[in-house]
């Protein structure tokens, strides 16, 4: 029983450490730059929602 608890504890610790490492490597929540590619159109339909297009 003790062995199972130790294994579960080590697995939990490894999961927490792995999560912290992934969050740190992810860029600390920084927003990526907008792509420099021109938006596409399909006829008169824009590539972005109408609410985000500024006139």
Secondary structure, DSSP 8 states (H G I E B T S, - for coil): -HHHHHHHHHHHHHHHHHHHHHHHHTTTT-------S---EETTEESS-GGG---
